[in-house]
Amino acid sequence: MPEVDGFLGFGRPHLGISPYPERADPRGNPVDLWLERRLGWMQSRAPLIRRGLSARADAVLALEPAIALLSDEALRAAAARLRPRLLARRRGDQKALIEAFALVREVSARLLGKRHYKVQIMGALGLYDGRMVEMATGEGKTLTATPAAVVAALAGDPVHVVTVNDYLAARDAEETRPVYEFFGLTVGVIETDMDPAARQAAYACDIAYVSNSNLTFDYLRDRVSLRQRRGKARHAAAALAGGGRGAGLMLRGLAFAIVDEADSVFVDEARTPLILSSTSDDPEAVQLYGAALDIARALAKGADFRVDTLSRQIELTDRGRARLAELAGAQPGLWRIRLAREELARQALSALHMFERGHDYVVLDDQVQIVDEFTGRIMPDRSWQGGLHQMIEAREAVPVTGRKETMARITYQRFFRRYLRLAGMTGTGMELAPEFRDTFNLTTVRIPRHRPLRRRHLGTRFMRDGASKWKAVARRVSVIHAQGRPVLIGTRSVEASRRASAALKAAGLPHEVLNATQDRDEADIIAVAGLSGAITVATNIAGRGTDILPGPGVADLGGMHVILTEFHESARIDRQLYGRTGRQGGPGTTEAMVSLEDELFLRFSPWLLRVCLAVRLPLLYRLLPLRAQRRAEAEHASTRREQTALDRKLERSLAFTGQAE
């Protein structure tokens, strides 16, 4: 049985008092983790779990003739009769579970006009069982989550359906709301700009749709608010005075979460810890950071400092330290402390040489706003720590905000492991099955397609430089556009989307741009992106979770054509972009048109790139992205392991004074 924090009880020491149920952090030794990874790999490829889901899905579909005869009132009455059996949580009562899934399937057909296919029921059963479900892009994961969420809510669990951004949370909740309300269940949506009272009301619903970042920061806010009543007696007194054990908290508990695009949340975004901070006044900030930037500009790259592009770190040389001491000699305060001035110099050098406007961040309304590299969206409430954010603000000549003081921190790995029951779904997860198993205790199962894949990949074209690439992209788009087919051009950054747009304008091609600075009309742009002749330039905003519907006659023309203009650091993200076309068995084509100057090659495979430029063999060009992406994924996996180890180290070092969260 998992260890759980009770309302007034203790879990493991680092969790302290918790007013709602959650699982304590698991402890594992290296041997156990190694075995878990091997087991995760084997189970994901064995057919036993998939066959079991198929048999149960057949049982659900077999009830359709009888359930279709029931009136709406009879369907509600049947759900009410099943609820006590679901609440009892008897493992052997598969009949109640199968009948409940069949009821949801019928209601979906009546209210949404969408009856779940067998593969979607298989996926829903896998989610309810607490598994990582891999379903191909376009197979309807939004609809797949509905039966699992309904049945879990009927069984009394507060359900969190977690998506990667606010737009998808609101869209999915609105699409499936009629089904939930039919069964008397309430649905809440948490958005970034909501006030605390509205957030609390949304979490109080039976089912809450929320982005992973909003959910995790709300959990941290709950943990911070509990610090004033850590002791058992103080917690009991506060509960009596407030009229409830969880009074004033956002969440009702970590009972059951269904995480959409789970590989993005659990892996891609898990390299960086989430830090809840407060802003402190820093009246000398402008002068301090301005001086640091001036001094950093006087240092010579190579001689005074080196840039490690692989780990994105700045290393000062011995000459650089001496030069820094000389340049900072007339500066007061922190500049006279060796460690402090070297840290200031490293942050300033990072701001100048490692963070690019239009790629890592944008400047809007006189504010530096971080762009999420995986979703292509602005993260308005995020900032870099250690003074780096303020250094970039000074570089961009915008108002410098106060320094951030850490109030609480946690990683996605530690947070999601605290759910009593966790499930995930993704279109690209099999290669990550070992990590899902050893980190989250999730067994991966691949669900077959409803219809065979008809999408064709036309290969990869390599251009010498960026200018040649954008000209070639414009020529290729012109050809496809003349055929009447819609085109989606995928870029990795805001700046790249602007360059693509400029190339299309020069060629006289009408188009729409969807990026972090132009996302207000996202729904409208996506709605017409599949129409005949449409041309859309988009960052990763148009990747995960975006359903571009083909317009009338587009399928007869060959479907949408997708052009990837730069490989991502994971091939999984490339496949997500390709998955915008050829969905549900429809036609479509994809191709990659990249430059040898792209960041991925320069950063993760520079030596092979030099060989390619010298030898120019087709085989080497095919190996280049494979080698670079494999190196990038290995580096990121190492970063995630180091982050988890750091979390445990902080937990041990702070155990005698307080918690890291």
C-alpha positions in Angstrom: 0.0 0.0 0.0 1.3 3.5 -0.8 2.2 5.9 2.0 -0.4 8.7 2.1 -0.5 11.9 4.0 -3.8 11.9 5.9 -5.8 15.0 6.9 -4.0 15.2 10.2 -1.4 12.5 9.8 2.2 12.2 8.7 3.6 10.8 5.6 7.4 10.7 5.1 9.1 13.5 7.0 9.8 15.8 4.0 6.1 16.1 3.3 5.1 17.1 6.8 1.4 17.8 7.3 -0.9 17.6 4.4 -4.6 18.5 4.5 -5.4 16.2 1.6 -4.4 12.8 0.3 -1.2 12.4 -1.6 1.5 9.8 -2.0 4.9 10.1 -0.3 8.0 10.3 -2.5 9.2 6.8 -3.4 12.6 5.7 -2.4 14.6 3.6 -4.8 18.2 2.3 -4.9 20.2 2.2 -8.1 19.7 -1.5 -8.6 15.9 -1.2 -8.3 15.8 1.7 -10.7 17.9 -0.3 -13.2 15.5 -3.2 -13.0 12.5 -0.9 -13.3 13.9 0.5 -16.5 14.4 -3.0 -18.0 11.0 -4.0 -16.9 9.4 -0.9 -18.4 11.1 -1.6 -21.7 9.9 -5.2 -21.8 6.4 -4.6 -20.6 5.8 -1.9 -23.2 6.7 -4.3 -26.0 4.9 -7.4 -24.7 1.4 -7.9 -26.1 -0.3 -9.1 -22.8 -1.5 -5.7 -21.6 -2.8 -4.7 -25.0 -4.6 -8.0 -25.4 -6.3 -7.5 -22.0 -7.4 -4.0 -22.9 -8.7 -5.3 -26.3 -10.8 -8.0 -24.6 -12.3 -5.5 -22.1 -13.0 -3.0 -24.9 -14.9 -5.7 -26.8 -17.0 -6.3 -23.7 -17.8 -2.6 -23.6 -18.8 -2.5 -27.3 -20.9 -5.6 -26.8 -23.2 -3.7 -24.5 -24.0 -1.1 -27.2 -27.3 -2.7 -28.6 -28.9 -2.9 -25.2 -27.7 0.5 -23.9 -28.8 2.2 -27.1 -32.4 1.4 -26.3 -32.3 3.2 -23.0 -33.7 6.8 -22.7 -31.6 9.6 -21.2 -33.4 9.2 -17.9 -32.7 5.5 -17.9 -29.0 6.1 -18.6 -28.7 8.5 -15.7 -30.5 5.9 -13.5 -28.1 3.2 -14.6 -25.2 5.4 -13.7 -26.7 6.1 -10.3 -27.1 2.3 -9.6 -23.4 1.7 -10.6 -22.0 4.5 -8.4 -22.0 2.6 -5.1 -20.2 -0.3 -6.8 -17.6 2.1 -8.2 -17.2 3.8 -4.8 -16.6 0.4 -3.2 -13.5 0.0 -5.5 -13.7 -3.7 -5.6 -10.9 -4.9 -7.9 -12.9 -7.9 -9.1 -16.0 -5.9 -10.1 -15.1 -5.5 -13.8 -18.8 -5.7 -14.8 -19.5 -2.4 -13.1 -16.5 -0.8 -14.8 -17.4 -2.1 -18.2 -21.0 -1.0 -17.9 -19.9 2.5 -16.8 -17.7 2.8 -19.8 -20.5 1.7 -22.1 -22.8 4.3 -20.6 -20.3 7.1 -21.2 -19.7 5.9 -24.8 -23.5 6.1 -25.5 -23.8 9.5 -23.9 -20.9 10.8 -26.0 -22.6 9.5 -29.2 -25.8 11.3 -28.3 -24.5 14.6 -27.1 -21.3 15.1 -29.1 -22.1 13.0 -32.1 -18.9 11.0 -31.5 -19.1 7.4 -30.5 -15.8 6.0 -29.1 -14.0 3.6 -31.4 -12.7 0.4 -29.9 -9.1 1.8 -29.8 -10.3 4.8 -27.9 -12.1 2.6 -25.3 -8.8 0.6 -25.0 -7.0 3.8 -24.3 -9.6 5.0 -21.8 -9.4 1.6 -19.9 -5.6 1.9 -19.9 -5.8 5.4 -18.4 -8.3 4.3 -15.7 -5.8 1.5 -14.9 -3.1 4.0 -14.4 -0.9 3.4 -17.4 1.0 5.5 -20.0 -1.1 5.2 -23.2 0.6 5.8 -26.5 -1.9 6.7 -29.2 -0.9 7.9 -32.7 -1.5 11.6 -33.3 -5.0 12.3 -34.6 -6.6 9.3 -32.9 -8.7 11.4 -30.6 -6.9 11.5 -27.2 -9.3 14.3 -25.9 -12.3 12.0 -26.4 -10.3 9.0 -25.1 -9.8 10.7 -21.7 -13.5 11.3 -21.1 -14.7 7.8 -20.0 -11.7 7.4 -17.6 -12.4 10.9 -16.1 -16.2 10.3 -15.7 -15.8 6.9 -14.1 -13.1 8.1 -11.7 -15.2 11.1 -10.7 -18.2 8.8 -10.1 -16.0 6.7 -7.9 -15.3 9.8 -5.8 -11.9 10.9 -6.9 -11.1 14.6 -7.6 -9.9 14.3 -11.2 -7.3 16.6 -12.8 -7.0 16.5 -16.6 -3.6 18.1 -17.3 -2.7 19.7 -20.6 0.3 21.6 -21.8 -1.3 25.0 -22.0 -4.4 27.1 -21.1 -5.7 27.0 -24.7 -5.9 23.2 -24.8 -7.3 23.0 -21.3 -10.2 25.4 -22.1 -10.8 23.8 -25.5 -10.9 20.2 -24.2 -13.1 21.1 -21.3 -15.6 22.9 -23.5 -15.7 20.1 -26.0 -16.4 17.3 -23.4 -18.4 19.3 -20.8 -21.9 18.1 -22.0 -20.9 14.5 -21.2 -19.7 15.3 -17.7 -22.8 17.4 -16.9 -25.1 14.6 -18.2 -23.9 12.5 -15.3 -24.2 15.4 -12.8 -20.5 16.1 -12.6 -19.1 19.6 -12.4 -16.2 20.8 -14.6 -13.7 23.5 -13.9 -11.0 25.2 -16.0 -8.0 26.8 -14.4 -6.3 29.6 -16.4 -3.2 31.6 -15.7 -4.9 34.9 -15.1 -7.6 33.7 -12.7 -7.8 35.1 -9.2 -7.3 32.7 -6.2 -11.1 32.5 -5.4 -11.9 31.5 -9.0 -9.0 28.9 -8.9 -10.3 27.4 -5.7 -13.8 27.1 -7.2 -12.5 25.4 -10.3 -10.5 22.9 -8.3 -13.6 22.2 -6.2 -15.3 20.7 -9.2 -15.4 17.0 -9.8 -13.1 17.3 -12.9 -10.6 20.2 -13.3 -8.8 20.9 -16.6 -5.5 22.7 -16.0 -2.1 23.2 -17.5 0.8 21.4 -15.9 2.5 24.7 -14.8 -0.6 26.1 -13.2 -1.3 22.9 -11.4 2.2 22.6 -10.0 2.5 26.2 -8.9 -0.9 26.0 -7.2 0.4 23.0 -5.3 3.4 25.0 -4.2 1.2 27.8 -3.0 -0.7 25.3 -0.9 2.6 24.0 0.6 3.7 27.6 1.4 0.4 28.4 3.1 0.8 25.3 5.2 4.1 26.3 6.7 2.5 28.4 9.3 0.7 25.3 10.6 3.3 22.6 10.2 2.9 21.1 13.6 0.1 18.7 14.2 -1.4 20.8 17.0 -1.2 24.0 15.0 -2.7 22.3 12.0 -5.6 21.0 14.1 -6.2 24.4 15.7 -6.1 26.2 12.3 -8.6 23.6 11.0 -11.0 24.3 13.9 -10.7 28.0 13.6 -11.1 28.0 9.8 -14.0 25.6 9.8 -12.3 23.0 7.6 -9.0 21.1 7.3 -8.2 22.4 3.9 -9.6 25.9 4.3 -7.9 28.5 2.1 -6.1 25.9 0.0 -6.5 25.5 -3.8 -6.4 21.8 -4.4 -8.6 19.1 -2.8 -6.0 16.4 -3.2 -3.8 14.5 -5.6 -6.1 11.6 -6.2 -6.1 11.0 -10.0 -4.4 12.8 -12.8 -4.7 12.2 -16.6 -1.8 13.9 -18.2 -2.1 14.7 -21.9 1.1 15.0 -23.9 2.8 13.3 -21.0 6.2 13.0 -22.7 6.3 16.8 -22.9 5.4 17.3 -19.3 7.3 14.4 -17.7 10.4 14.6 -19.9 10.9 17.7 -22.0 9.8 20.2 -19.4 11.3 18.2 -16.5 14.8 19.5 -16.9 14.0 22.7 -15.0 12.6 22.9 -11.5 9.6 25.0 -10.8 10.3 27.7 -8.3 7.7 29.8 -6.5 9.3 33.1 -5.6 8.6 36.5 -4.2 10.1 39.8 -5.5 12.3 41.8 -3.2 13.3 45.4 -3.8 16.7 45.9 -5.3 17.3 49.7 -5.6 20.9 49.3 -6.9 19.9 46.7 -9.5 20.1 48.9 -12.6 23.6 50.1 -11.8 24.9 46.6 -10.7 23.6 44.8 -13.8 24.6 47.6 -16.1 28.2 47.5 -14.8 28.3 43.7 -15.1 27.3 43.9 -18.8 29.9 46.6 -19.5 32.6 44.5 -17.9 31.4 41.4 -19.7 31.6 43.1 -23.0 35.3 43.9 -22.3 36.1 40.2 -21.9 37.4 38.3 -25.0 35.7 35.1 -26.0 38.2 32.2 -26.1 40.9 34.1 -24.1 39.0 35.3 -21.1 36.0 32.9 -21.2 34.7 29.8 -23.0 31.2 29.0 -23.9 30.1 25.4 -23.5 27.3 25.1 -26.0 26.4 21.6 -25.0 25.7 22.3 -21.4 25.0 26.0 -22.0 27.5 27.2 -19.4 30.1 29.9 -19.2 33.6 29.1 -17.9 36.1 31.8 -17.0 39.8 31.2 -17.8 42.6 32.1 -15.4 43.3 35.1 -17.6 39.7 36.0 -17.5 39.6 36.0 -13.7 42.6 38.2 -13.6 41.2 40.5 -16.2 37.9 40.6 -14.3 39.6 41.6 -11.1 41.4 44.4 -13.0 38.2 45.7 -14.6 36.2 45.5 -11.4 38.9 47.2 -9.3 37.1 50.6 -9.2 33.7 49.1 -8.5 32.2 49.0 -5.0 30.3 46.4 -3.0 30.0 43.0 -4.4 32.7 43.6 -7.0 35.3 43.4 -4.3 34.3 39.8 -3.4 35.9 37.3 -5.8 33.1 34.7 -5.9 30.4 37.4 -6.2 32.1 39.3 -9.1 32.8 36.0 -11.0 29.1 35.0 -10.7 28.0 38.4 -11.9 30.3 38.1 -14.8 29.1 34.6 -15.7 25.5 35.8 -15.6 26.3 38.8 -17.7 28.2 36.7 -20.3 25.3 34.3 -20.4 22.9 37.1 -21.1 25.1 38.4 -23.9 26.1 35.1 -25.5 23.6 32.3 -24.7 20.2 33.9 -24.7 18.7 35.1 -28.0 15.8 37.5 -28.4 13.2 35.9 -30.5 14.4 32.4 -29.6 14.6 32.2 -25.8 12.5 35.2 -25.0 10.6 38.1 -26.5 10.1 41.7 -25.3 6.5 42.7 -25.0 5.1 45.7 -23.2 8.6 46.6 -21.9 8.9 43.2 -20.3 11.2 40.3 -21.0 9.0 37.2 -21.3 10.3 33.7 -21.6 9.2 31.6 -24.6 8.7 27.9 -23.8 10.9 26.0 -26.3 8.6 23.0 -26.3 5.2 24.6 -26.8 6.3 27.9 -28.5 4.2 29.9 -26.0 5.0 32.8 -23.7 5.3 32.0 -20.0 4.3 35.4 -18.5 4.8 34.5 -14.9 8.2 32.7 -15.3 11.6 34.2 -14.9 15.2 32.9 -14.8 16.8 32.7 -11.4 20.1 33.9 -9.9 19.8 37.4 -11.4 20.0 36.2 -15.0 16.5 37.5 -15.8 17.4 40.9 -14.4 20.6 40.9 -16.4 18.7 40.2 -19.6 16.3 43.0 -18.7 19.2 45.4 -18.3 20.6 44.2 -21.7 17.3 44.9 -23.4 17.0 48.4 -21.7 13.6 47.6 -20.1 12.6 48.2 -16.4 14.6 45.9 -14.2 12.5 43.9 -11.8 13.5 43.1 -8.2 15.4 40.0 -7.5 13.5 36.8 -6.8 13.6 35.1 -3.5 12.7 31.4 -3.5 9.7 30.4 -1.4 9.3 26.9 -2.6 10.6 24.6 -5.4 9.7 21.2 -6.9 10.4 19.3 -10.0 7.7 17.7 -12.2 9.2 14.3 -11.4 8.6 14.7 -7.6 5.2 16.4 -8.0 3.5 13.9 -10.2 4.8 10.9 -8.3 2.7 12.2 -5.4 -0.6 11.4 -7.1 -2.4 8.3 -5.7 -3.2 7.3 -9.2 -1.5 8.7 -12.3 -2.1 8.1 -16.0 -0.7 9.6 -19.1 -1.3 9.7 -22.8 1.0 10.7 -25.7 1.5 10.2 -29.4 5.3 9.5 -28.9 6.1 7.6 -25.8 7.5 4.1 -26.5 11.2 5.1 -26.5 10.6 6.7 -23.1 8.9 3.6 -21.6 11.9 2.8 -19.3 12.0 6.3 -17.8 8.2 6.4 -17.3 8.5 3.1 -15.4 11.4 4.0 -13.1 10.4 7.6 -12.4 6.6 7.5 -12.3 5.8 3.7 -12.0 3.9 3.9 -15.3 3.8 1.0 -17.7 3.5 2.1 -21.3 1.1 0.4 -23.7 0.8 1.2 -27.4 -2.8 1.3 -28.7 -3.2 0.4 -32.4 -4.5 2.8 -35.0 -8.2 3.0 -35.9 -7.3 3.3 -39.6 -4.0 2.6 -41.4 -1.6 5.5 -41.8 -1.6 7.1 -45.3 0.7 10.0 -44.7 4.0 9.9 -46.7 7.3 11.4 -45.7 9.2 12.9 -48.7 12.6 13.0 -47.0 15.0 15.7 -45.9 16.8 18.4 -47.9 19.9 20.0 -46.5 20.9 23.6 -47.4 24.2 25.2 -46.9 23.0 28.2 -44.9 19.8 29.8 -43.5 19.3 32.2 -46.4 19.3 29.3 -48.9 16.9 27.4 -46.7 14.3 30.1 -46.6 14.4 30.7 -50.3 14.0 26.9 -50.9 11.1 26.8 -48.5 9.4 29.7 -50.3 9.8 27.9 -53.7 8.5 24.7 -52.3 5.5 26.4 -50.8 4.7 28.1 -54.1 4.5 24.7 -55.8 2.3 23.1 -53.2 0.1 26.3 -53.0 -0.5 26.2 -56.8 -1.9 22.7 -56.3 -4.5 24.1 -53.9 -3.2 22.2 -50.9 -2.8 23.8 -47.5 0.7 24.1 -46.2 2.0 24.2 -42.6 5.5 25.5 -42.0 7.0 24.5 -38.6 9.7 26.7 -37.0 11.5 26.4 -33.7 11.5 30.0 -32.6 9.7 33.4 -33.0 12.7 34.7 -35.0 12.6 31.8 -37.4 8.9 32.2 -38.0 9.6 35.9 -38.9 12.3 34.9 -41.4 9.9 32.3 -42.9 7.2 35.0 -43.2 9.7 37.4 -44.8 10.6 34.8 -47.4 7.0 34.1 -48.2 6.2 37.8 -48.5 9.1 38.2 -50.9 7.6 35.4 -53.0 4.1 37.1 -52.9 2.5 34.2 -51.0 -0.3 35.1 -48.6 0.0 33.4 -45.2 -0.7 33.6 -41.5 1.8 33.6 -38.7 1.2 31.9 -35.4 3.9 32.4 -32.7 4.4 33.5 -29.1 3.8 37.2 -30.0 0.8 36.6 -32.3 -1.2 33.9 -30.5 -4.4 35.9 -29.6 -6.2 34.7 -32.7 -4.9 31.1 -32.4 -8.3 29.4 -32.6 -9.2 31.4 -35.7 -5.9 30.7 -37.5 -6.1 27.0 -36.7 -9.7 26.9 -37.9 -8.7 27.9 -41.5 -5.2 26.4 -41.6 -6.6 23.2 -43.3 -8.6 25.0 -46.0 -7.5 24.7 -49.6 -4.6 27.1 -50.4 -4.0 28.1 -46.8 -0.4 28.8 -45.8 0.4 28.9 -42.1 3.8 29.6 -40.4 3.8 28.4 -36.8 6.2 27.7 -34.0 5.5 24.7 -31.7 2.2 26.3 -30.8 0.8 24.3 -33.8 2.4 21.1 -32.6 1.0 19.2 -29.7 -2.7 18.9 -29.3 -3.6 21.0 -32.3 -6.3 19.5 -34.6 -6.1 21.1 -38.0 -9.2 19.9 -39.9 -8.9 19.5 -43.7 -11.2 21.7 -45.7 -13.6 20.5 -48.4 -11.8 18.8 -51.2 -8.4 18.9 -49.6 -8.3 15.1 -49.2 -8.8 14.7 -52.9 -5.8 17.0 -53.5 -3.6 14.9 -51.3 -4.2 16.5 -47.9 -2.1 19.1 -46.0 1.6 19.3 -46.6 3.9 19.9 -43.6 7.4 21.4 -43.9 9.8 21.1 -40.9 12.4 23.8 -41.2 14.6 22.8 -38.3 15.0 19.6 -36.4 14.2 19.7 -32.7 16.4 18.3 -30.0 14.1 15.3 -29.8 12.7 13.4 -32.8 9.5 13.0 -30.8 8.7 16.7 -31.3 9.4 16.4 -35.0 6.9 13.6 -35.2 4.3 15.7 -33.3 4.6 18.4 -36.1 4.3 15.8 -38.8 1.3 14.4 -37.0 -0.7 17.6 -37.9 -1.5 15.9 -41.3 -2.6 12.5 -42.3 -4.8 12.1 -39.2 -7.5 9.4 -38.8 -6.3 7.7 -41.9 -6.4 10.8 -44.1 -3.8 11.6 -46.8 -1.0 14.0 -46.3 2.7 14.6 -46.9 5.6 15.8 -44.9 9.2 16.8 -45.5 12.1 18.5 -43.8 14.1 21.4 -45.3 16.9 22.3 -42.9 20.2 24.3 -42.9 23.6 23.0 -41.9 23.9 26.1 -39.8 20.9 25.1 -37.6 21.6 25.2 -33.8 21.0 21.5 -33.3 24.0 20.5 -35.5 26.3 23.2 -34.3 25.6 22.4 -30.7 25.3 18.7 -30.5 27.3 17.3 -33.5 29.9 19.8 -34.6 32.5 17.3 -35.6 30.2 15.3 -37.8 29.0 18.5 -39.3 32.5 19.4 -40.3 32.9 16.0 -41.9 29.7 16.4 -43.8 30.9 19.8 -45.1 34.2 18.3 -46.2 33.0 15.0 -47.7 29.4 15.6 -48.7 28.2 12.0 -48.7 24.4 11.4 -48.6 24.8 8.8 -45.9 26.6 11.2 -43.6 23.8 13.8 -44.1 21.2 11.2 -43.0 23.3 10.4 -39.9 23.7 14.0 -38.9 20.3 14.7 -37.4 20.2 11.2 -35.9 23.5 11.7 -34.1 22.7 15.2 -33.0 19.3 14.3 -31.6 20.6 11.2 -29.8 23.3 13.3 -28.2 20.8 16.0 -27.2 18.4 13.4 -25.7 21.2 11.8 -23.7 22.3 15.2 -22.4 18.7 16.1 -21.3 18.3 12.7 -19.7 21.5 13.3 -17.7 20.1 16.7 -16.7 16.9 15.2 -15.4 18.8 12.7 -13.3 21.0 15.4 -11.9 17.9 17.5 -11.1 16.3 14.7 -9.2 19.5 14.0 -7.3 19.8 17.7 -6.4 16.2 17.7 -5.1 17.1 14.8 -2.8 20.3 16.5 -1.7 18.4 19.7 -0.9 15.8 17.7 1.0 18.4 16.1 3.2 20.4 19.3 3.8 17.2 21.3 4.7 15.7 18.5 6.8 16.8 20.2 10.1 15.5 23.7 9.2 12.5 23.3 7.0 11.3 22.0 3.6 12.4 22.8 0.1 8.7 23.3 -0.9 
